Amino acid sequence: MLAGERQAPTAVELMRSRFTAFATGDRDYLLHSWHPRTRPVELDLDEAMRWYRLDIESTCGGSPFDATGEVVFTAFYRVKGGTAGNLMERSNFERHDGRWVYVDGTITPT
């Protein structure tokens, strides 16, 4: 679902494509897939972070027939120099102009 590909049919597929965009540094796709109501003007990505794994923990809604959805995920990263870590987030998605977009998320301590 990255630039030039079809739209994500579900919230979890959009989450997976956004993870790929974070992993590849695709700022344009991340901003495009963000709801205009909550989208930042600029997005600074940490070039030292390498995202390498995404685990979907749970989903609620977010099907092709829903208007909203929630995806709980854990993303794993390494920082240049060898430090590793993970980030767990409960992300909210909505349909906007007929396509799934990321609205916001709450980071959960791991």
C-alpha positions in Angstrom: 0.0 0.0 0.0 2.9 2.4 -0.3 3.0 5.2 -2.9 1.5 4.1 -6.1 -0.1 1.0 -4.8 -3.8 0.3 -4.1 -5.5 1.5 -0.9 -5.5 -0.6 2.2 -8.8 -2.5 2.5 -8.5 -2.8 6.3 -7.0 -0.8 9.2 -4.5 -3.6 10.0 -3.2 -3.5 6.4 -2.8 0.2 6.6 -0.9 -0.3 9.9 1.4 -2.8 8.1 2.1 -0.4 5.3 2.8 2.4 7.7 5.3 0.2 9.5 7.0 -0.4 6.2 7.0 3.3 5.5 8.7 3.9 8.9 11.2 1.2 8.1 12.1 2.7 4.7 11.8 6.4 5.7 8.9 7.1 3.4 7.7 10.4 5.0 5.4 11.3 2.2 3.4 8.1 2.5 3.2 8.4 6.3 1.8 12.0 6.0 -0.6 10.9 3.2 -1.9 8.0 5.3 -2.5 10.3 8.4 -5.9 11.9 9.0 -5.8 15.6 8.1 -7.3 16.5 11.4 -4.3 15.1 13.4 -1.5 15.0 10.8 1.6 17.0 11.8 2.9 19.7 9.4 6.3 18.0 9.3 7.5 14.6 10.3 11.1 14.0 11.5 12.2 10.4 11.4 15.2 9.3 13.4 17.7 8.1 10.8 19.5 6.1 13.5 16.5 3.9 14.2 16.0 0.7 12.1 12.5 -0.7 12.4 12.7 -4.5 11.7 9.7 -6.3 13.1 6.0 -5.7 13.6 3.7 -7.9 15.7 0.0 -7.2 15.6 -1.3 -7.9 19.1 -5.0 -7.3 18.5 -7.6 -5.5 16.3 -11.1 -4.2 16.8 -13.2 -3.1 13.8 -11.2 -1.8 10.9 -12.7 -4.2 8.3 -13.7 -3.1 4.8 -17.2 -2.6 6.2 -16.3 -0.5 9.3 -15.9 3.2 9.7 -13.3 3.0 12.5 -10.8 0.5 13.7 -8.2 0.0 16.4 -4.9 -1.9 16.0 -2.6 -2.8 19.0 0.9 -3.5 17.8 4.4 -3.9 19.0 7.2 -2.6 16.7 10.8 -3.6 17.3 13.8 -1.4 16.4 17.6 -1.1 16.7 19.4 2.1 17.1 22.8 2.6 15.4 25.4 1.4 17.9 23.4 -1.7 18.9 20.7 -0.6 21.3 17.5 -2.5 20.7 14.0 -1.7 21.9 10.3 -1.9 21.1 7.3 0.3 21.1 3.7 -0.9 21.9 0.9 1.3 20.7 -2.9 1.3 20.5 -3.6 3.0 17.2 -6.9 4.5 16.0 -7.9 4.5 12.4 -10.9 6.0 10.5 -12.2 6.1 7.0 -11.7 9.5 5.4 -12.7 10.2 1.8 -13.3 6.5 1.3 -9.9 5.3 2.5 -8.3 4.2 5.8 -6.2 6.8 7.6 -4.3 6.8 10.9 -5.8 9.1 13.5 -3.8 8.8 16.6 -2.3 6.4 19.1 -1.5 5.8 22.7 1.9 4.3 23.6 1.7 1.6 26.1 4.7 0.9 28.4 6.3 -2.5 27.7 
